Amino acid sequence: MEQVRSNSGQTLGIIALVLGILTLFIGFIPCIGFVAFVPGIIAIILSIIGLSKANKDNGAIGLNIGALIVSVLGVLVASLWLFFFVGVASMNEDEIEGFVEEVIEEVIEESVHNQDLQEALEELEQQLEEINIDSIANEVDSLEMKIKVEIETNKK
């Protein structure tokens, strides 16, 4: 005898999946990712209700499980932003300055040890020296021309 599957819980699963995807998407946006908590929690609740309805009425549970997984991932990403903001908000000005200085020092240290950056810097310095030499030569030439014109005008 074949078991009959019902569509019980599928509508809730679809709604929860859409909200879960929205939660995951919003969760990755910097500075506003923590807002994803609201649709995420709603999606988790809807997917759990849909899962329980599907189990009770012998419906398909795959969509609800997928929605639950995506929603939980979105809420986790949103919670990372929340922990970040709470951590930064709890820091005082000296700690923030120290943190920024450490990051800058690490970047500088990494760039000093990077051979490609050193070569690019040396090449840039050579180009700047050539530009300075060329601009000085052009200035000298223009001054010579002005002096010659002055001499010519004074002779007349």
Phi and psi in radians as a Rosetta constraint file:
Dihedral C 1 N 2 CA 2 C 2 CIRCULARHARMONIC -1.555 0.35
Dihedral N 2 CA 2 C 2 N 3 CIRCULARHARMONIC 2.356 0.35
Dihedral C 2 N 3 CA 3 C 3 CIRCULARHARMONIC -1.429 0.35
Dihedral N 3 CA 3 C 3 N 4 CIRCULARHARMONIC 2.422 0.35
Dihedral C 3 N 4 CA 4 C 4 CIRCULARHARMONIC -1.608 0.35
Dihedral N 4 CA 4 C 4 N 5 CIRCULARHARMONIC 2.198 0.35
Dihedral C 4 N 5 CA 5 C 5 CIRCULARHARMONIC -1.599 0.35
Dihedral N 5 CA 5 C 5 N 6 CIRCULARHARMONIC 2.437 0.35
Dihedral C 5 N 6 CA 6 C 6 CIRCULARHARMONIC -1.848 0.35
Dihedral N 6 CA 6 C 6 N 7 CIRCULARHARMONIC 2.938 0.35
Dihedral C 6 N 7 CA 7 C 7 CIRCULARHARMONIC -1.642 0.35
Dihedral N 7 CA 7 C 7 N 8 CIRCULARHARMONIC 0.308 0.35
Dihedral C 7 N 8 CA 8 C 8 CIRCULARHARMONIC -1.110 0.35
Dihedral N 8 CA 8 C 8 N 9 CIRCULARHARMONIC 2.241 0.35
Dihedral C 8 N 9 CA 9 C 9 CIRCULARHARMONIC 1.531 0.35
Dihedral N 9 CA 9 C 9 N 10 CIRCULARHARMONIC -0.107 0.35
Dihedral C 9 N 10 CA 10 C 10 CIRCULARHARMONIC -1.223 0.35
Dihedral N 10 CA 10 C 10 N 11 CIRCULARHARMONIC -0.695 0.35
Dihedral C 10 N 11 CA 11 C 11 CIRCULARHARMONIC -1.101 0.35
Dihedral N 11 CA 11 C 11 N 12 CIRCULARHARMONIC -0.763 0.35
Dihedral C 11 N 12 CA 12 C 12 CIRCULARHARMONIC -1.116 0.35
Dihedral N 12 CA 12 C 12 N 13 CIRCULARHARMONIC -0.634 0.35
Dihedral C 12 N 13 CA 13 C 13 CIRCULARHARMONIC -1.134 0.35
Dihedral N 13 CA 13 C 13 N 14 CIRCULARHARMONIC -0.719 0.35
Dihedral C 13 N 14 CA 14 C 14 CIRCULARHARMONIC -1.146 0.35
Dihedral N 14 CA 14 C 14 N 15 CIRCULARHARMONIC -0.800 0.35
Dihedral C 14 N 15 CA 15 C 15 CIRCULARHARMONIC -1.078 0.35
Dihedral N 15 CA 15 C 15 N 16 CIRCULARHARMONIC -0.753 0.35
Dihedral C 15 N 16 CA 16 C 16 CIRCULARHARMONIC -1.139 0.35
Dihedral N 16 CA 16 C 16 N 17 CIRCULARHARMONIC -0.653 0.35
Dihedral C 16 N 17 CA 17 C 17 CIRCULARHARMONIC -1.164 0.35
Dihedral N 17 CA 17 C 17 N 18 CIRCULARHARMONIC -0.751 0.35
Dihedral C 17 N 18 CA 18 C 18 CIRCULARHARMONIC -1.080 0.35
Dihedral N 18 CA 18 C 18 N 19 CIRCULARHARMONIC -0.807 0.35
Dihedral C 18 N 19 CA 19 C 19 CIRCULARHARMONIC -1.124 0.35
Dihedral N 19 CA 19 C 19 N 20 CIRCULARHARMONIC -0.640 0.35
Dihedral C 19 N 20 CA 20 C 20 CIRCULARHARMONIC -1.136 0.35
Dihedral N 20 CA 20 C 20 N 21 CIRCULARHARMONIC -0.739 0.35
Dihedral C 20 N 21 CA 21 C 21 CIRCULARHARMONIC -1.139 0.35
Dihedral N 21 CA 21 C 21 N 22 CIRCULARHARMONIC -0.724 0.35
Dihedral C 21 N 22 CA 22 C 22 CIRCULARHARMONIC -1.068 0.35
Dihedral N 22 CA 22 C 22 N 23 CIRCULARHARMONIC -0.723 0.35
Dihedral C 22 N 23 CA 23 C 23 CIRCULARHARMONIC -1.082 0.35
Dihedral N 23 CA 23 C 23 N 24 CIRCULARHARMONIC -0.797 0.35
Dihedral C 23 N 24 CA 24 C 24 CIRCULARHARMONIC -1.113 0.35
Dihedral N 24 CA 24 C 24 N 25 CIRCULARHARMONIC -0.733 0.35
Dihedral C 24 N 25 CA 25 C 25 CIRCULARHARMONIC -1.124 0.35
Dihedral N 25 CA 25 C 25 N 26 CIRCULARHARMONIC -0.864 0.35
Dihedral C 25 N 26 CA 26 C 26 CIRCULARHARMONIC -1.155 0.35
Dihedral N 26 CA 26 C 26 N 27 CIRCULARHARMONIC -0.572 0.35
Dihedral C 26 N 27 CA 27 C 27 CIRCULARHARMONIC -1.076 0.35
Dihedral N 27 CA 27 C 27 N 28 CIRCULARHARMONIC -0.455 0.35
Dihedral C 27 N 28 CA 28 C 28 CIRCULARHARMONIC -1.555 0.35
Dihedral N 28 CA 28 C 28 N 29 CIRCULARHARMONIC -0.085 0.35
Dihedral C 28 N 29 CA 29 C 29 CIRCULARHARMONIC -1.394 0.35
Dihedral N 29 CA 29 C 29 N 30 CIRCULARHARMONIC 2.128 0.35
Dihedral C 29 N 30 CA 30 C 30 CIRCULARHARMONIC -1.065 0.35
Dihedral N 30 CA 30 C 30 N 31 CIRCULARHARMONIC 2.534 0.35
Dihedral C 30 N 31 CA 31 C 31 CIRCULARHARMONIC 1.278 0.35
Dihedral N 31 CA 31 C 31 N 32 CIRCULARHARMONIC -0.372 0.35
Dihedral C 31 N 32 CA 32 C 32 CIRCULARHARMONIC -2.158 0.35
Dihedral N 32 CA 32 C 32 N 33 CIRCULARHARMONIC 0.154 0.35
Dihedral C 32 N 33 CA 33 C 33 CIRCULARHARMONIC -1.091 0.35
Dihedral N 33 CA 33 C 33 N 34 CIRCULARHARMONIC -0.493 0.35
Dihedral C 33 N 34 CA 34 C 34 CIRCULARHARMONIC -1.182 0.35
Dihedral N 34 CA 34 C 34 N 35 CIRCULARHARMONIC -0.304 0.35
Dihedral C 34 N 35 CA 35 C 35 CIRCULARHARMONIC -1.150 0.35
Dihedral N 35 CA 35 C 35 N 36 CIRCULARHARMONIC -0.341 0.35
Dihedral C 35 N 36 CA 36 C 36 CIRCULARHARMONIC -1.181 0.35
Dihedral N 36 CA 36 C 36 N 37 CIRCULARHARMONIC -0.140 0.35
Dihedral C 36 N 37 CA 37 C 37 CIRCULARHARMONIC -1.025 0.35
Dihedral N 37 CA 37 C 37 N 38 CIRCULARHARMONIC -0.742 0.35
Dihedral C 37 N 38 CA 38 C 38 CIRCULARHARMONIC -1.075 0.35
Dihedral N 38 CA 38 C 38 N 39 CIRCULARHARMONIC -1.002 0.35
Dihedral C 38 N 39 CA 39 C 39 CIRCULARHARMONIC -1.178 0.35
Dihedral N 39 CA 39 C 39 N 40 CIRCULARHARMONIC -0.467 0.35
Dihedral C 39 N 40 CA 40 C 40 CIRCULARHARMONIC -1.151 0.35
Dihedral N 40 CA 40 C 40 N 41 CIRCULARHARMONIC -0.813 0.35
Dihedral C 40 N 41 CA 41 C 41 CIRCULARHARMONIC -1.135 0.35
Dihedral N 41 CA 41 C 41 N 42 CIRCULARHARMONIC -0.726 0.35
Dihedral C 41 N 42 CA 42 C 42 CIRCULARHARMONIC -1.077 0.35
Dihedral N 42 CA 42 C 42 N 43 CIRCULARHARMONIC -0.742 0.35
Dihedral C 42 N 43 CA 43 C 43 CIRCULARHARMONIC -1.132 0.35
Dihedral N 43 CA 43 C 43 N 44 CIRCULARHARMONIC -0.688 0.35
Dihedral C 43 N 44 CA 44 C 44 CIRCULARHARMONIC -1.107 0.35
Dihedral N 44 CA 44 C 44 N 45 CIRCULARHARMONIC -0.783 0.35
Dihedral C 44 N 45 CA 45 C 45 CIRCULARHARMONIC -1.098 0.35
Dihedral N 45 CA 45 C 45 N 46 CIRCULARHARMONIC -0.805 0.35
Dihedral C 45 N 46 CA 46 C 46 CIRCULARHARMONIC -1.119 0.35
Dihedral N 46 CA 46 C 46 N 47 CIRCULARHARMONIC -0.688 0.35
Dihedral C 46 N 47 CA 47 C 47 CIRCULARHARMONIC -1.205 0.35
Dihedral N 47 CA 47 C 47 N 48 CIRCULARHARMONIC -0.600 0.35
Dihedral C 47 N 48 CA 48 C 48 CIRCULARHARMONIC -1.195 0.35
Dihedral N 48 CA 48 C 48 N 49 CIRCULARHARMONIC -0.745 0.35
Dihedral C 48 N 49 CA 49 C 49 CIRCULARHARMONIC -1.112 0.35
Dihedral N 49 CA 49 C 49 N 50 CIRCULARHARMONIC -0.764 0.35
Dihedral C 49 N 50 CA 50 C 50 CIRCULARHARMONIC -1.107 0.35
Dihedral N 50 CA 50 C 50 N 51 CIRCULARHARMONIC -0.657 0.35
Dihedral C 50 N 51 CA 51 C 51 CIRCULARHARMONIC -1.145 0.35
Dihedral N 51 CA 51 C 51 N 52 CIRCULARHARMONIC -0.731 0.35
Dihedral C 51 N 52 CA 52 C 52 CIRCULARHARMONIC -1.198 0.35
Dihedral N 52 CA 52 C 52 N 53 CIRCULARHARMONIC -0.663 0.35
Dihedral C 52 N 53 CA 53 C 53 CIRCULARHARMONIC -1.121 0.35
Dihedral N 53 CA 53 C 53 N 54 CIRCULARHARMONIC -0.729 0.35
Dihedral C 53 N 54 CA 54 C 54 CIRCULARHARMONIC -1.147 0.35
Dihedral N 54 CA 54 C 54 N 55 CIRCULARHARMONIC -0.708 0.35
Dihedral C 54 N 55 CA 55 C 55 CIRCULARHARMONIC -1.135 0.35
Dihedral N 55 CA 55 C 55 N 56 CIRCULARHARMONIC -0.703 0.35
Dihedral C 55 N 56 CA 56 C 56 CIRCULARHARMONIC -1.189 0.35
Dihedral N 56 CA 56 C 56 N 57 CIRCULARHARMONIC -0.707 0.35
Dihedral C 56 N 57 CA 57 C 57 CIRCULARHARMONIC -1.796 0.35
Dihedral N 57 CA 57 C 57 N 58 CIRCULARHARMONIC 0.265 0.35
Dihedral C 57 N 58 CA 58 C 58 CIRCULARHARMONIC 1.049 0.35
Dihedral N 58 CA 58 C 58 N 59 CIRCULARHARMONIC 0.836 0.35
Dihedral C 58 N 59 CA 59 C 59 CIRCULARHARMONIC -1.752 0.35
Dihedral N 59 CA 59 C 59 N 60 CIRCULARHARMONIC 2.998 0.35
Dihedral C 59 N 60 CA 60 C 60 CIRCULARHARMONIC -1.256 0.35
Dihedral N 60 CA 60 C 60 N 61 CIRCULARHARMONIC 2.394 0.35
Dihedral C 60 N 61 CA 61 C 61 CIRCULARHARMONIC -1.934 0.35
Dihedral N 61 CA 61 C 61 N 62 CIRCULARHARMONIC -0.087 0.35
Dihedral C 61 N 62 CA 62 C 62 CIRCULARHARMONIC -1.068 0.35
Dihedral N 62 CA 62 C 62 N 63 CIRCULARHARMONIC -0.779 0.35
Dihedral C 62 N 63 CA 63 C 63 CIRCULARHARMONIC -1.101 0.35
Dihedral N 63 CA 63 C 63 N 64 CIRCULARHARMONIC -0.706 0.35
Dihedral C 63 N 64 CA 64 C 64 CIRCULARHARMONIC -1.200 0.35
Dihedral N 64 CA 64 C 64 N 65 CIRCULARHARMONIC -0.659 0.35
Dihedral C 64 N 65 CA 65 C 65 CIRCULARHARMONIC -1.166 0.35
Dihedral N 65 CA 65 C 65 N 66 CIRCULARHARMONIC -0.744 0.35
Dihedral C 65 N 66 CA 66 C 66 CIRCULARHARMONIC -1.058 0.35
Dihedral N 66 CA 66 C 66 N 67 CIRCULARHARMONIC -0.756 0.35
Dihedral C 66 N 67 CA 67 C 67 CIRCULARHARMONIC -1.096 0.35
Dihedral N 67 CA 67 C 67 N 68 CIRCULARHARMONIC -0.701 0.35
Dihedral C 67 N 68 CA 68 C 68 CIRCULARHARMONIC -1.117 0.35
Dihedral N 68 CA 68 C 68 N 69 CIRCULARHARMONIC -0.760 0.35
Dihedral C 68 N 69 CA 69 C 69 CIRCULARHARMONIC -1.122 0.35
Dihedral N 69 CA 69 C 69 N 70 CIRCULARHARMONIC -0.846 0.35
Dihedral C 69 N 70 CA 70 C 70 CIRCULARHARMONIC -1.100 0.35
Dihedral N 70 CA 70 C 70 N 71 CIRCULARHARMONIC -0.700 0.35
Dihedral C 70 N 71 CA 71 C 71 CIRCULARHARMONIC -1.142 0.35
Dihedral N 71 CA 71 C 71 N 72 CIRCULARHARMONIC -0.743 0.35
Dihedral C 71 N 72 CA 72 C 72 CIRCULARHARMONIC -1.132 0.35
Dihedral N 72 CA 72 C 72 N 73 CIRCULARHARMONIC -0.716 0.35
Dihedral C 72 N 73 CA 73 C 73 CIRCULARHARMONIC -1.081 0.35
Dihedral N 73 CA 73 C 73 N 74 CIRCULARHARMONIC -0.747 0.35
Dihedral C 73 N 74 CA 74 C 74 CIRCULARHARMONIC -1.089 0.35
Dihedral N 74 CA 74 C 74 N 75 CIRCULARHARMONIC -0.712 0.35
Dihedral C 74 N 75 CA 75 C 75 CIRCULARHARMONIC -1.179 0.35
Dihedral N 75 CA 75 C 75 N 76 CIRCULARHARMONIC -0.634 0.35
Dihedral C 75 N 76 CA 76 C 76 CIRCULARHARMONIC -1.129 0.35
Dihedral N 76 CA 76 C 76 N 77 CIRCULARHARMONIC -0.751 0.35
Dihedral C 76 N 77 CA 77 C 77 CIRCULARHARMONIC -1.102 0.35
Dihedral N 77 CA 77 C 77 N 78 CIRCULARHARMONIC -0.748 0.35
Dihedral C 77 N 78 CA 78 C 78 CIRCULARHARMONIC -1.107 0.35
Dihedral N 78 CA 78 C 78 N 79 CIRCULARHARMONIC -0.639 0.35
Dihedral C 78 N 79 CA 79 C 79 CIRCULARHARMONIC -1.203 0.35
Dihedral N 79 CA 79 C 79 N 80 CIRCULARHARMONIC -0.522 0.35
Dihedral C 79 N 80 CA 80 C 80 CIRCULARHARMONIC -1.080 0.35
Dihedral N 80 CA 80 C 80 N 81 CIRCULARHARMONIC -0.757 0.35
Dihedral C 80 N 81 CA 81 C 81 CIRCULARHARMONIC -1.089 0.35
Dihedral N 81 CA 81 C 81 N 82 CIRCULARHARMONIC -0.709 0.35
Dihedral C 81 N 82 CA 82 C 82 CIRCULARHARMONIC -1.112 0.35
Dihedral N 82 CA 82 C 82 N 83 CIRCULARHARMONIC -0.782 0.35
Dihedral C 82 N 83 CA 83 C 83 CIRCULARHARMONIC -1.095 0.35
Dihedral N 83 CA 83 C 83 N 84 CIRCULARHARMONIC -0.654 0.35
Dihedral C 83 N 84 CA 84 C 84 CIRCULARHARMONIC -1.087 0.35
Dihedral N 84 CA 84 C 84 N 85 CIRCULARHARMONIC -0.846 0.35
Dihedral C 84 N 85 CA 85 C 85 CIRCULARHARMONIC -1.167 0.35
Dihedral N 85 CA 85 C 85 N 86 CIRCULARHARMONIC -0.670 0.35
Dihedral C 85 N 86 CA 86 C 86 CIRCULARHARMONIC -1.142 0.35
Dihedral N 86 CA 86 C 86 N 87 CIRCULARHARMONIC -0.709 0.35
Dihedral C 86 N 87 CA 87 C 87 CIRCULARHARMONIC -1.130 0.35
Dihedral N 87 CA 87 C 87 N 88 CIRCULARHARMONIC -0.748 0.35
Dihedral C 87 N 88 CA 88 C 88 CIRCULARHARMONIC -1.211 0.35
Dihedral N 88 CA 88 C 88 N 89 CIRCULARHARMONIC -0.672 0.35
Dihedral C 88 N 89 CA 89 C 89 CIRCULARHARMONIC -1.163 0.35
Dihedral N 89 CA 89 C 89 N 90 CIRCULARHARMONIC -0.507 0.35
Dihedral C 89 N 90 CA 90 C 90 CIRCULARHARMONIC -1.460 0.35
Dihedral N 90 CA 90 C 90 N 91 CIRCULARHARMONIC -0.122 0.35
Dihedral C 90 N 91 CA 91 C 91 CIRCULARHARMONIC -1.431 0.35
Dihedral N 91 CA 91 C 91 N 92 CIRCULARHARMONIC 2.524 0.35
Dihedral C 91 N 92 CA 92 C 92 CIRCULARHARMONIC -1.558 0.35
Dihedral N 92 CA 92 C 92 N 93 CIRCULARHARMONIC 3.083 0.35
Dihedral C 92 N 93 CA 93 C 93 CIRCULARHARMONIC -1.074 0.35
Dihedral N 93 CA 93 C 93 N 94 CIRCULARHARMONIC -0.688 0.35
Dihedral C 93 N 94 CA 94 C 94 CIRCULARHARMONIC -1.147 0.35
Dihedral N 94 CA 94 C 94 N 95 CIRCULARHARMONIC -0.700 0.35
Dihedral C 94 N 95 CA 95 C 95 CIRCULARHARMONIC -1.151 0.35
Dihedral N 95 CA 95 C 95 N 96 CIRCULARHARMONIC -0.687 0.35
Dihedral C 95 N 96 CA 96 C 96 CIRCULARHARMONIC -1.138 0.35
Dihedral N 96 CA 96 C 96 N 97 CIRCULARHARMONIC -0.782 0.35
Dihedral C 96 N 97 CA 97 C 97 CIRCULARHARMONIC -1.070 0.35
Dihedral N 97 CA 97 C 97 N 98 CIRCULARHARMONIC -0.731 0.35
Dihedral C 97 N 98 CA 98 C 98 CIRCULARHARMONIC -1.114 0.35
Dihedral N 98 CA 98 C 98 N 99 CIRCULARHARMONIC -0.714 0.35
Dihedral C 98 N 99 CA 99 C 99 CIRCULARHARMONIC -1.106 0.35
Dihedral N 99 CA 99 C 99 N 100 CIRCULARHARMONIC -0.793 0.35
Dihedral C 99 N 100 CA 100 C 100 CIRCULARHARMONIC -1.116 0.35
Dihedral N 100 CA 100 C 100 N 101 CIRCULARHARMONIC -0.735 0.35
Dihedral C 100 N 101 CA 101 C 101 CIRCULARHARMONIC -1.095 0.35
Dihedral N 101 CA 101 C 101 N 102 CIRCULARHARMONIC -0.709 0.35
Dihedral C 101 N 102 CA 102 C 102 CIRCULARHARMONIC -1.094 0.35
Dihedral N 102 CA 102 C 102 N 103 CIRCULARHARMONIC -0.746 0.35
Dihedral C 102 N 103 CA 103 C 103 CIRCULARHARMONIC -1.121 0.35
Dihedral N 103 CA 103 C 103 N 104 CIRCULARHARMONIC -0.755 0.35
Dihedral C 103 N 104 CA 104 C 104 CIRCULARHARMONIC -1.104 0.35
Dihedral N 104 CA 104 C 104 N 105 CIRCULARHARMONIC -0.743 0.35
Dihedral C 104 N 105 CA 105 C 105 CIRCULARHARMONIC -1.091 0.35
Dihedral N 105 CA 105 C 105 N 106 CIRCULARHARMONIC -0.702 0.35
Dihedral C 105 N 106 CA 106 C 106 CIRCULARHARMONIC -1.114 0.35
Dihedral N 106 CA 106 C 106 N 107 CIRCULARHARMONIC -0.733 0.35
Dihedral C 106 N 107 CA 107 C 107 CIRCULARHARMONIC -1.134 0.35
Dihedral N 107 CA 107 C 107 N 108 CIRCULARHARMONIC -0.747 0.35
Dihedral C 107 N 108 CA 108 C 108 CIRCULARHARMONIC -1.125 0.35
Dihedral N 108 CA 108 C 108 N 109 CIRCULARHARMONIC -0.761 0.35
Dihedral C 108 N 109 CA 109 C 109 CIRCULARHARMONIC -1.083 0.35
Dihedral N 109 CA 109 C 109 N 110 CIRCULARHARMONIC -0.736 0.35
Dihedral C 109 N 110 CA 110 C 110 CIRCULARHARMONIC -1.142 0.35
Dihedral N 110 CA 110 C 110 N 111 CIRCULARHARMONIC -0.675 0.35
Dihedral C 110 N 111 CA 111 C 111 CIRCULARHARMONIC -1.262 0.35
Dihedral N 111 CA 111 C 111 N 112 CIRCULARHARMONIC -0.522 0.35
Dihedral C 111 N 112 CA 112 C 112 CIRCULARHARMONIC -1.177 0.35
Dihedral N 112 CA 112 C 112 N 113 CIRCULARHARMONIC -0.646 0.35
Dihedral C 112 N 113 CA 113 C 113 CIRCULARHARMONIC -1.474 0.35
Dihedral N 113 CA 113 C 113 N 114 CIRCULARHARMONIC -0.084 0.35
Dihedral C 113 N 114 CA 114 C 114 CIRCULARHARMONIC -1.517 0.35
Dihedral N 114 CA 114 C 114 N 115 CIRCULARHARMONIC 1.994 0.35
Dihedral C 114 N 115 CA 115 C 115 CIRCULARHARMONIC -1.135 0.35
Dihedral N 115 CA 115 C 115 N 116 CIRCULARHARMONIC -0.656 0.35
Dihedral C 115 N 116 CA 116 C 116 CIRCULARHARMONIC -1.087 0.35
Dihedral N 116 CA 116 C 116 N 117 CIRCULARHARMONIC -0.707 0.35
Dihedral C 116 N 117 CA 117 C 117 CIRCULARHARMONIC -1.180 0.35
Dihedral N 117 CA 117 C 117 N 118 CIRCULARHARMONIC -0.648 0.35
Dihedral C 117 N 118 CA 118 C 118 CIRCULARHARMONIC -1.107 0.35
Dihedral N 118 CA 118 C 118 N 119 CIRCULARHARMONIC -0.770 0.35
Dihedral C 118 N 119 CA 119 C 119 CIRCULARHARMONIC -1.135 0.35
Dihedral N 119 CA 119 C 119 N 120 CIRCULARHARMONIC -0.714 0.35
Dihedral C 119 N 120 CA 120 C 120 CIRCULARHARMONIC -1.121 0.35
Dihedral N 120 CA 120 C 120 N 121 CIRCULARHARMONIC -0.676 0.35
Dihedral C 120 N 121 CA 121 C 121 CIRCULARHARMONIC -1.130 0.35
Dihedral N 121 CA 121 C 121 N 122 CIRCULARHARMONIC -0.757 0.35
Dihedral C 121 N 122 CA 122 C 122 CIRCULARHARMONIC -1.109 0.35
Dihedral N 122 CA 122 C 122 N 123 CIRCULARHARMONIC -0.719 0.35
Dihedral C 122 N 123 CA 123 C 123 CIRCULARHARMONIC -1.124 0.35
Dihedral N 123 CA 123 C 123 N 124 CIRCULARHARMONIC -0.699 0.35
Dihedral C 123 N 124 CA 124 C 124 CIRCULARHARMONIC -1.124 0.35
Dihedral N 124 CA 124 C 124 N 125 CIRCULARHARMONIC -0.714 0.35
Dihedral C 124 N 125 CA 125 C 125 CIRCULARHARMONIC -1.105 0.35
Dihedral N 125 CA 125 C 125 N 126 CIRCULARHARMONIC -0.701 0.35
Dihedral C 125 N 126 CA 126 C 126 CIRCULARHARMONIC -1.116 0.35
Dihedral N 126 CA 126 C 126 N 127 CIRCULARHARMONIC -0.743 0.35
Dihedral C 126 N 127 CA 127 C 127 CIRCULARHARMONIC -1.114 0.35
Dihedral N 127 CA 127 C 127 N 128 CIRCULARHARMONIC -0.687 0.35
Dihedral C 127 N 128 CA 128 C 128 CIRCULARHARMONIC -1.128 0.35
Dihedral N 128 CA 128 C 128 N 129 CIRCULARHARMONIC -0.689 0.35
Dihedral C 128 N 129 CA 129 C 129 CIRCULARHARMONIC -1.108 0.35
Dihedral N 129 CA 129 C 129 N 130 CIRCULARHARMONIC -0.729 0.35
Dihedral C 129 N 130 CA 130 C 130 CIRCULARHARMONIC -1.114 0.35
Dihedral N 130 CA 130 C 130 N 131 CIRCULARHARMONIC -0.703 0.35
Dihedral C 130 N 131 CA 131 C 131 CIRCULARHARMONIC -1.139 0.35
Dihedral N 131 CA 131 C 131 N 132 CIRCULARHARMONIC -0.731 0.35
Dihedral C 131 N 132 CA 132 C 132 CIRCULARHARMONIC -1.130 0.35
Dihedral N 132 CA 132 C 132 N 133 CIRCULARHARMONIC -0.735 0.35
Dihedral C 132 N 133 CA 133 C 133 CIRCULARHARMONIC -1.119 0.35
Dihedral N 133 CA 133 C 133 N 134 CIRCULARHARMONIC -0.768 0.35
Dihedral C 133 N 134 CA 134 C 134 CIRCULARHARMONIC -1.125 0.35
Dihedral N 134 CA 134 C 134 N 135 CIRCULARHARMONIC -0.738 0.35
Dihedral C 134 N 135 CA 135 C 135 CIRCULARHARMONIC -1.193 0.35
Dihedral N 135 CA 135 C 135 N 136 CIRCULARHARMONIC -0.628 0.35
Dihedral C 135 N 136 CA 136 C 136 CIRCULARHARMONIC -1.161 0.35
Dihedral N 136 CA 136 C 136 N 137 CIRCULARHARMONIC -0.734 0.35
Dihedral C 136 N 137 CA 137 C 137 CIRCULARHARMONIC -1.097 0.35
Dihedral N 137 CA 137 C 137 N 138 CIRCULARHARMONIC -0.696 0.35
Dihedral C 137 N 138 CA 138 C 138 CIRCULARHARMONIC -1.141 0.35
Dihedral N 138 CA 138 C 138 N 139 CIRCULARHARMONIC -0.679 0.35
Dihedral C 138 N 139 CA 139 C 139 CIRCULARHARMONIC -1.139 0.35
Dihedral N 139 CA 139 C 139 N 140 CIRCULARHARMONIC -0.708 0.35
Dihedral C 139 N 140 CA 140 C 140 CIRCULARHARMONIC -1.100 0.35
Dihedral N 140 CA 140 C 140 N 141 CIRCULARHARMONIC -0.771 0.35
Dihedral C 140 N 141 CA 141 C 141 CIRCULARHARMONIC -1.070 0.35
Dihedral N 141 CA 141 C 141 N 142 CIRCULARHARMONIC -0.758 0.35
Dihedral C 141 N 142 CA 142 C 142 CIRCULARHARMONIC -1.162 0.35
Dihedral N 142 CA 142 C 142 N 143 CIRCULARHARMONIC -0.645 0.35
Dihedral C 142 N 143 CA 143 C 143 CIRCULARHARMONIC -1.153 0.35
Dihedral N 143 CA 143 C 143 N 144 CIRCULARHARMONIC -0.690 0.35
Dihedral C 143 N 144 CA 144 C 144 CIRCULARHARMONIC -1.057 0.35
Dihedral N 144 CA 144 C 144 N 145 CIRCULARHARMONIC -0.728 0.35
Dihedral C 144 N 145 CA 145 C 145 CIRCULARHARMONIC -1.123 0.35
Dihedral N 145 CA 145 C 145 N 146 CIRCULARHARMONIC -0.751 0.35
Dihedral C 145 N 146 CA 146 C 146 CIRCULARHARMONIC -1.093 0.35
Dihedral N 146 CA 146 C 146 N 147 CIRCULARHARMONIC -0.707 0.35
Dihedral C 146 N 147 CA 147 C 147 CIRCULARHARMONIC -1.136 0.35
Dihedral N 147 CA 147 C 147 N 148 CIRCULARHARMONIC -0.739 0.35
Dihedral C 147 N 148 CA 148 C 148 CIRCULARHARMONIC -1.094 0.35
Dihedral N 148 CA 148 C 148 N 149 CIRCULARHARMONIC -0.726 0.35
Dihedral C 148 N 149 CA 149 C 149 CIRCULARHARMONIC -1.136 0.35
Dihedral N 149 CA 149 C 149 N 150 CIRCULARHARMONIC -0.716 0.35
Dihedral C 149 N 150 CA 150 C 150 CIRCULARHARMONIC -1.100 0.35
Dihedral N 150 CA 150 C 150 N 151 CIRCULARHARMONIC -0.741 0.35
Dihedral C 150 N 151 CA 151 C 151 CIRCULARHARMONIC -1.115 0.35
Dihedral N 151 CA 151 C 151 N 152 CIRCULARHARMONIC -0.747 0.35
Dihedral C 151 N 152 CA 152 C 152 CIRCULARHARMONIC -1.096 0.35
Dihedral N 152 CA 152 C 152 N 153 CIRCULARHARMONIC -0.758 0.35
Dihedral C 152 N 153 CA 153 C 153 CIRCULARHARMONIC -1.205 0.35
Dihedral N 153 CA 153 C 153 N 154 CIRCULARHARMONIC -0.547 0.35
Dihedral C 153 N 154 CA 154 C 154 CIRCULARHARMONIC -1.298 0.35
Dihedral N 154 CA 154 C 154 N 155 CIRCULARHARMONIC -0.513 0.35
Dihedral C 154 N 155 CA 155 C 155 CIRCULARHARMONIC -1.247 0.35
Dihedral N 155 CA 155 C 155 N 156 CIRCULARHARMONIC -0.527 0.35
